[in-house]
């Protein structure tokens, strides 16, 4: 695809042989009115937008379902090559099969050796690693008297240690790549890590002590790693979803002894936007934080919660 002066300062642009001229003060609707073969041009512009992550490589843990699957699909739609990493191999296979350039990989993120292998496999397959998304999660229900030592190990292993292992090995690969890029005079390469937290990191939820505790830890980890990795041009941010309708909503309903309908209705009443969110809406926020549009954003938290935390 060839294009010139696209959204430049002059009153024309050309794309694949289509030249569009318009008044300098023209609005977007005015520009559209001046387009020959408007439908074709819109398709071409959509192709440009869908290629914003072209040549980028991403790992998404917990990519086999829910928010993780939506993130994989969004990044692939934007042109990235995606490793769908999940402890559930069948789920990872299913998501990966639906993507244009992807491989599935079974991983237990609480096992550092497996996370290290995940990163090594990715760089061997794709030649690089640009994005790492920590999304795997372990739900443990119970209050302080009910949660066992094994429960704590499980929650901490996935929700905190697993995230730390991912950041450690992904950033090591990114730093190594950045060094090679500098030698090749391709400075300015930017890498990004996004951690999925939860509103439970900020607001207590009854009978979910390990989950609340570990998700709060994710926010601290995000800020600390952003500080430590910024000098390597690696950005680290967190997304805080709340009230997103996924398989996890069903698990939560079962864990607290409520019907799914009751949970949906109850949670919706707490949103400024009176509905539950979609996994695709979280995926859009993740894609933004990974993109160059967020090139000056690191160590921060983006709430995707229908206004829940604004109350």
Secondary structure, DSSP 8 states (H G I E B T S, - for coil): --EESTT-SSSEEEETTEEEE--TT--HHHHHHT-TTHHHHHHHHHHHHHTTTTT-EEEEETTTSHHHHHHHHHHHHTT-EEEEEES-HHHHHHHHHTSSSEEEEE--TTSHHHHHHHHHHHHHHHS---EEEE-------B-TTT--HHHHHHHHIIIIIHHHHHHHHHHHHHHHHHHHHHHTT-TT--EEEEEE--GGGTS--TTBHHHHHHHHHHHHHHHHHHHHHGGGTEEEEEEEE-SB-SHHHHHHHHHHT--HHHHHHHHHTT-SSSS-B-HHHHHHHHHHHHSGGGTT--S-EEEESTTGGG-
